[in-house]
Amino acid sequence: MGRWEPGAADIEQALTRRTLQATTGAAADGESLLIKAERTITTAQDIAESDPDDDEGPGALRQVLPDQTA
């Protein structure tokens, strides 16, 4: 993977100051975090659609998470 130049100097400084840890391999991938986030969104949608006490129904969830439910 190539370098992402915007903010690269800030990242290098944070690494030098040891306020940020460098990661490699699977730890740097982030795929597991995306999978967990997708599962969380799906669960929230299911709850919102089936909640009898929710006056807004699934529409309320779409207002909170517009990009994820589009």
C-alpha positions in Angstrom: 0.0 0.0 0.0 1.3 3.4 -0.9 1.6 6.4 1.4 -1.2 8.8 1.9 0.5 12.2 1.8 -2.2 14.5 3.4 -1.3 14.5 7.1 1.8 12.2 6.6 4.0 14.7 8.4 1.6 14.8 11.4 1.6 11.0 11.6 5.4 10.8 11.4 5.7 13.3 14.3 3.2 11.3 16.4 5.1 8.1 15.7 8.4 9.9 16.7 6.8 11.2 19.9 5.4 7.7 20.6 1.9 9.1 20.9 0.8 6.8 18.1 1.8 3.1 17.6 2.8 1.8 14.2 0.9 -1.4 13.2 1.5 -3.8 10.3 -0.2 -6.9 8.9 -3.6 -7.9 10.1 -3.6 -5.4 12.9 -3.4 -2.6 10.3 -6.0 -4.1 8.0 -9.1 -2.9 9.7 -11.4 -5.4 7.9 -12.5 -7.0 11.2 -13.6 -3.6 12.5 -15.6 -3.0 9.3 -17.3 -6.4 9.6 -18.2 -5.6 13.3 -19.5 -2.2 12.3 -21.7 -3.7 9.6 -23.0 -6.3 12.0 -23.8 -3.5 14.5 -25.7 -1.4 11.9 -27.7 -4.5 10.8 -28.6 -5.3 14.4 -29.7 -1.6 15.0 -31.8 -1.7 11.8 -33.5 -4.9 12.9 -34.3 -3.5 16.3 -35.6 -0.2 14.9 -37.9 -2.0 12.4 -39.3 -4.4 15.0 -39.6 -2.0 18.1 -43.3 -1.6 18.9 -42.5 1.4 21.1 -40.8 3.3 18.4 -43.1 6.0 17.0 -40.8 6.7 14.1 -40.0 3.1 13.1 -37.1 2.5 10.6 -37.3 6.2 9.5 -35.7 7.3 12.8 -32.7 5.1 12.1 -32.3 6.5 8.6 -32.1 10.0 10.1 -29.4 8.9 12.5 -27.4 6.8 10.0 -28.2 8.2 6.6 -25.0 7.1 4.8 -25.1 3.6 6.1 -28.7 2.8 5.3 -28.8 4.4 1.8 
